[in-house]
């Protein structure tokens, strides 16, 4: 399902064809099973979209992950955040353009470096 975010729905079925097969996908499950998983996995009612939130369809999943992280992950002393761009040229509403950067088109991601306060050389 994670890979389906990078592959358009028209190209998803190509992962099981002989000449364009993605072996990771092909060995994991059958095409029909994949179609069923995509068809029946929903986190919210799609009939009431929230126009102010781009991630409204998966917001309950984000909330559940954040709640579990607060409950089970140990509190940390230092957090360093860095951002990076991942190249992506196909059309997508979350893609960004930053003029003058080595990677101008793509997704902006944030990387966290976590430290407990010990100096590591």
C-alpha positions as CSV (number, residue, x, y, z in Angstrom):
1,X,0.0,0.0,0.0
2,X,2.9,2.4,0.7
3,X,4.1,1.9,-2.9
4,X,0.7,2.7,-4.2
5,X,1.3,6.3,-3.1
6,X,4.1,6.5,-5.7
7,X,2.4,4.6,-8.5
8,X,-0.8,5.9,-10.1
9,X,-3.8,3.5,-10.1
10,X,-3.5,2.9,-13.8
11,X,0.0,1.6,-13.4
12,X,-0.6,-0.6,-10.3
13,X,-1.6,-3.7,-12.2
14,X,1.7,-3.5,-14.1
15,X,3.4,-4.7,-11.0
16,X,2.2,-8.3,-11.7
17,X,2.9,-8.4,-15.5
18,X,5.9,-10.4,-16.7
19,X,7.8,-7.6,-18.4
20,X,7.1,-4.8,-15.9
21,X,6.9,-6.9,-12.7
22,X,7.9,-5.4,-9.3
23,X,9.2,-8.5,-7.6
24,X,8.7,-7.1,-4.1
25,X,5.0,-6.6,-4.8
26,X,4.5,-9.7,-6.9
27,X,6.0,-12.0,-4.2
28,X,4.1,-10.4,-1.4
29,X,0.5,-11.0,-2.6
30,X,-1.6,-11.7,-5.6
31,X,-3.1,-9.0,-7.7
32,X,-6.6,-9.8,-6.7
33,X,-5.6,-9.7,-3.0
34,X,-4.0,-6.3,-3.5
35,X,-7.1,-5.0,-5.3
36,X,-9.2,-6.1,-2.3
37,X,-6.9,-4.5,0.3
38,X,-6.9,-1.2,-1.6
39,X,-10.7,-1.3,-2.2
40,X,-11.7,-2.0,1.4
41,X,-9.1,0.0,3.4
42,X,-10.7,3.2,4.6
43,X,-10.2,5.3,7.7
44,X,-13.0,7.8,7.4
45,X,-16.3,8.4,5.6
46,X,-15.4,9.7,2.2
47,X,-18.8,11.4,1.7
48,X,-17.9,14.2,4.1
49,X,-14.5,15.6,3.0
50,X,-12.7,18.3,5.1
51,X,-11.5,20.9,2.6
52,X,-9.1,22.5,5.1
53,X,-7.1,19.3,5.8
54,X,-5.3,17.7,2.9
55,X,-4.7,14.5,4.9
56,X,-8.3,14.2,6.1
57,X,-8.7,10.6,4.8
58,X,-5.8,9.3,6.9
59,X,-6.0,11.8,9.8
60,X,-7.4,9.0,12.2
61,X,-4.4,6.9,11.3
62,X,-2.0,9.8,12.1
63,X,-3.8,10.5,15.4
64,X,-3.6,6.8,16.4
65,X,0.2,6.7,15.6
66,X,0.8,9.9,17.6
67,X,-1.2,8.6,20.6
68,X,0.7,5.4,20.6
69,X,4.0,7.2,20.3
70,X,3.2,9.4,23.3
71,X,2.2,6.4,25.4
72,X,5.1,4.0,24.5
73,X,8.1,6.0,23.4
74,X,10.4,7.3,26.0
75,X,10.6,11.1,26.4
76,X,13.8,12.6,24.9
77,X,16.0,15.5,25.9
78,X,17.2,16.8,22.5
79,X,15.6,16.7,19.1
80,X,17.2,18.0,15.9
81,X,15.0,18.5,12.8
82,X,16.4,18.7,9.3
83,X,14.4,18.9,6.0
84,X,15.1,17.3,2.7
85,X,13.5,17.0,-0.7
86,X,12.7,13.6,-2.4
87,X,12.6,13.9,-6.2
88,X,9.2,13.4,-7.7
89,X,8.1,14.6,-11.1
90,X,4.6,13.2,-11.6
91,X,1.6,15.4,-10.8
92,X,0.5,15.3,-7.2
93,X,-1.2,17.9,-4.9
94,X,1.5,17.6,-2.2
95,X,4.5,18.0,-4.5
96,X,6.5,21.2,-3.9
97,X,8.7,23.4,-6.1
98,X,11.7,25.2,-4.6
99,X,13.7,27.4,-6.9
100,X,17.5,27.3,-6.8
101,X,17.7,23.9,-4.9
102,X,19.5,20.8,-6.3
103,X,16.2,18.9,-6.1
104,X,13.6,21.4,-7.2
105,X,10.5,19.2,-7.6
106,X,9.3,16.7,-5.0
107,X,8.1,16.0,-1.5
108,X,9.6,17.8,1.5
109,X,10.3,15.5,4.4
110,X,11.7,16.1,7.8
111,X,14.3,14.0,9.5
112,X,14.6,13.8,13.3
113,X,17.8,13.2,15.1
114,X,17.2,12.2,18.7
115,X,19.7,12.4,21.6
116,X,19.4,11.6,25.2
117,X,22.0,14.2,26.1
118,X,25.1,12.0,25.9
119,X,27.8,13.4,23.6
120,X,28.6,10.9,20.8
121,X,31.8,11.4,18.9
